[in-house]
Amino acid sequence: MVWRMATVDVTVFGAGVFGLSVAYAVAKTGAKVRVIDPNGVGSGSSGGLVGALAPHVPEVWNEKKAFQLESLLMSDAYWAEVSDRSGMKTGYMRSGRLQPLADEAAIALARARAQGARDLWQGRAGWTVRPATGSKWEPQSPSGWLVHDSLTARIHPRMATAALGAALKELGVPIVTDGRREGKIVHATGWQGLVALSSAMGKSVGIGVKGQAALLRFDARNLPQLFAGALHVVPHYDGTVAIGSTTERDFDDPHQTDAQLDDVIARAKAALPVLQNAEVLERWAGVRPRARSRAPMLGRHPLYPEEFIANGGFKIGFGMAPMVGQVMADLVLGVKDAIPQGFRPEASL
C-alpha cells in the first residue's frame, strides 16, 4: 500500500528503537515518512549499553510472551537486513545465555521450563539444564548446574539505532530535530511522553524507571550472555562487556551514576571472577519507559484517537522492536489491527 495524501504520509515523533522500527516498517511499504526528535537518534534509553535481548521464561504462556517470541525469532533476519541496507554493524548475535541454578528446587523448576520451551518455542530455540564445566566464562553456581537457552540474543544499542537511522535515510526518510505535523501521527516519545500523558489524563499510565549500567574492557565477543545475581552480563562484538542494570523509580538526575552502579560492578565481578581486573570504560545512566500494564503501549493514542502511540518498551524494547514496527505499520496504514489486547493503551488506563 502506497500513500500519497500529503508531502509526508506518516510523521513519527521519537527516534528511539520503537520510533525508528515503526518508521522503518512504514517506509518499506513506499509511504513517505518523517522522523522528528529534538535530540536525535538513540538519545534516550535506546542509546544505552546493555543490549540484552532475553526471552521471558517458557511457562504461564500469554500474548506478551508469544509476541516477544515472534519478535525474537524475526531478529536474525531483521537486523541482518538493517545492516545490509545501512552498510553498518548493529552488534546483533544470537549469543544464547547461561544462568546459575541455586539449589535442587531451582533445578527442578528449570527442567520443567525445558519442557515448556519444547512445547512453546516451536523447535527454533532450546532451554537446557546442564552441569557447570568450570569455564572461566560461567557464572558461579551453588548447585553446580546451569540453564542454557539458545533464544537469547545481544545487540549493541547505539550501533543498532545508528544503523536503523542510516537504513531509514537510505529509504529516503529524513530524521530531523523539528518539523510540521503531517499525515498520520505516531508518538514514540519514551518515558517523558508517558509522564506527559499521565499528567494530561490526571492519572498514572506510565512512568520512567532509571537504570545504571557499565561497560568493561574484556573480550568475550563469541561467548554467551550471562544472567547472575539479577544482572545481565553481555559480551559485545567490539571486545567490551556491558553489565547492568539498576531499577530506580525515584531519582533526581536521570543521567547521574552513583554508588548503586558501584554495587552493580562489584556484584558482577563477584559472580564472574574473570572480570575482576577488567577496566571500566564507561558508566551510563538513563531512563526506560514503563507503561502501567508493564507491556508495550501500542495502538491508537488515548487522547487523540486519530493518532497513534508506540511506547513502554521497558527492558524489552530491542527484543520487541521488529514485531512492534510490523504491527504498528499495519495499524497506521489501515492494513489490519493485530495489536494484542494487553498491549492496547486501555490496558494501562
N, C-alpha and C positions, 0 to 999 in steps of 0.2 A: 504494500500500500504506500503510495507516494502522495504527500500532502503539498498543496500549492496555495494555501489560504492566505499567506502573508509573506513578508520578507523572511520571517522566521516562523516556522511552524510550531516549534516547541522551545520554550525557554526553561532551562534548568538552573535554579539557584542553589549553588553549593558545588564545590569541586573536591569533595572528599570521595571516598570509594563508591558510596551509593550514588551520588550525583553523577560521577563520571561513568559508572556502569549503566545507569539509565540512559544517559546521553549517547553512549556507545551503541546500545541496543536500538535506540530510536534512529540514530544516524545510519545504521546499516540497512534500514528499510528504504532509504532515499529521502527521508524527511529532512528539512532544514532545521538545524539545531544550533542554539547558542547556550553556552555555559557562562554564568556570571558568579564570580566570587571575589569579594574585595581583597582577599588575602592570597589568592592564587591557588594553584593545585596542591592538594595534600597538606594544607597549612594547619589543620586541626589534628585530631587523634589519628587520622589516616596517614599522617606523616610520622608515626611513632617508630619504635624499634623492634617490637617482638615478632609479629607476623606468624603467629601460631594458628594454623587452620585445623583445629581439632574438633572431632565429632562429639556429639552427645553420646552417652553410653547406650548400647543397643538393648534397651529394655523399656517397659512402660511407653510403648510407641505412641506418638501423636503427630499432628500435622506439622509442628515446628521441626521435629526430628526428621520427618520424611522430606520436608522441603530442604533442610540443610544437607541431607544425604544426597539428594539430586544435584544440589549445587556443588558439593564437593566432588561428585563424580564427573561433573562438567568441567572441573577446574583445569585438568590436564590440557584439554583441547582449547579451552578459553584463553588461558594465559599464554599458551604457545601462539595462538592467533594474534593476541595483542603484541607479543614480542616480534612476530614476523611483520606485522603491519607497521609497527613503530620503529623497528630496527634497534630496539633497546632491550636490555635484560630486565626481567621482573624479579629474579631471585626465586622463582617458583620451583619446588621439587616435592614430589610425593615421598617424603622422608620416612614416614612411619614414626611411631612413638613408643617409648618404654616407660612404664610406671612400676614402682615398687609395691609389693603387697606386704602388709604389716603382720598378718597372722593367719591362722587356719581359716577363720571366718572370712577374711578378705579373699583368700584363695578360692574358697567355695563359691563366693559371690562372683568372682571373676570368671570361673568356669561356667557358671550359669549364663553369664553375659556372652561367653563364647558361643553358646548355642543360640542366643538371641541374634548375634551377628550373622551366624549361618542362615538364620531364617529371614533376616531383615535387610542385610547388606547385599543381597542379590548375587552372591558369589563373586563380587567385584572387589572385595576387600575382606580382610580377616582380622580376628581377635583371638590371640592365642596366649595361653599361660605356659610359661617355660621357666626352668631354673636359671638363676643368675650364673654367668660364666666367669665372673671375676675380672671382666674387662674394665679398664680404667674409665671407659665411657658407658658406665651403667650407674644408675642411682643406687645408693646403699639400701639394701632391702633386709629388714629384720627377719623376714621369713625365709630368705634365700630364693624367693620366686618373684618373677616379673610378669607383667602383661605387655605384650607387643601387639599394637594394631597397625595395620598397613594402610589405613584410610587417611590418617593424619598427614597433612602437608605443611609446607612452610612457604612464606613469601617475604620478600624484602619490601616493607610497606612504602617507603619513599620511592624506591625504584619502580614499584608496580604502579603507583599513582602517576609518576612521571611518564611511564610508558603508555598508560591509558590516555593521558593528556596528549602525548605525541600521536597516538593512534587516532584520536579524535581530530587533530589538526590535519592528519593525512586524509581524513574523510571530509575535510572542509569545514570542520566545526570550530568556530572561534571560542576561545576561553578568555574572557575579559573581566576587568575589575568593576565595571559599571555598564549599565545599558538599559534599554527600554524593555518593558514587559510586552512580549509579543506572542501570539499564538497560544497554545496550551502551556500552562504553567505548572512546573514541578518544584516543590520545596524540598530540598535535601540539605538542610541548613544545620545539622548536627545538634549538639547539646544546647547551644544558645537558641536555636529555633524551638526546641522543646520547652525551654524556660519561658520564652516569649509566648508560646501557645498556651502554656499553663496560666500565665498572667492574664492573657486575653479571655480565657474561659473561666477564670476565677476559681480554678482547682488544679491540682497537680495531675498532669497527664504524662509527665516525664521529667527526668532530671539529668544533670550532668554528674558523672562519677569520675573523680580524678584517679589516675593511675601513674605510678612511677616505675621506670624501668632503667636498665643499664646495658651498655654494650661493652663486651670484654674482647681483648685480643687473644683469640685461641682458635686454631684452625681445626675444625671438626666438620668441614663442609659436606662430606659424604656420609655422615653418621646420622642416626635417628635423633629426633627430638626426645627430650626427657620431661617428665612431669613428676615432680617430687616436692613434698612439703608445700603443696598448693602453689608451686611456682612452675612457670614454663621456662625451659632452657632450650633455646632454639639456635642451632648452628646455621649460619648464613654462608652463602656460596663464596663470599669475599674473605673468608678467613676470620670472621668475627663470630661471637656468640652473644645473643641477646637473652637477658633474663628479666622476668617480671611476672606479675606486677602487683602493686598495692591496689586496694579498693577503698576509696575515701569519698564518703558522701559529703562531709563537711571540710571545707578548705577555704583559705583566704586568697592564695595566689595559685592560679591553675598551672603555672609553669615552674614553680619553685620545687626543687628537690630538697630532701631533708633527711633526718635520722631514720625515717621509715624506709628509705631506699638503702641506707647503710645496712639495715636489718635484712632486706631482701638479698643484698650481695653476700652478706655473711651466711645466711641460710643456704643459698645456692652453693657456696664453696664448701659448707659442711656436708651437704648432700652429695656433692661431687668433688672429692678432694683434688682431682686433676686440675681443677680451676683455681687452686689456692694461690698460685703466683701469677694469675692472669691479670694483665694491666687493664684498668678501667678506662676505656676510651671516651665514653660519653655517658652522662647522666641526663635522663629525659623525664619530663612530666607533661601530662596532657589530660584532657577531659573527654570521656567517652559518653555518647548519648544513650540513655537508658529509658525506654518507654515504660509506662506504668505496668503494662502487661508482661514485661521482660522480653517479649517477641518484637521483631521489627514492626514499625508502624508504616503500613503500606496501603495506599488506596486514595479515595477522594478526601480532600482536605476538610477537616471537621468544621472550619469556619467559612470556607469558600468552596461550596460543592462543585463548582465548575473547574476547580483547580485540584492539584494532587500533592500527596506527601510521600516521601520515602525517607524514613528516619529511624533512629533507635537500633542501630547495629551494634549494640553493646557487646564487646568482646568477640563477636562472631561476624563482624562486618565483611571482612575479606572472604571468609568462607561462604557467606550468603550472597555475595555480590553478583556472581554470574546469573543466578536464578532471579534475584531482585531486579536486575536490569531487564531480563526477558519478560517477567510478568508485568512489570510496570510499563514497558514499551507497549505490550499488548493492550493494557488498560487505557493508556493515554491515547493511543491511536485508534481505539474503538474496535480492535480485533476480537478480543474476548476478555472476560474478567475471570482470572484464575487465582486471585488473591485468596489465600487461606482465611477462613473466618477469624481465627485467632490473631491474624496479623492486621486486620482492619482497624482503623483508628478508634472505632466504637469500643473495641476491646480494652482500650486504655481510658475510656471516658467514665 
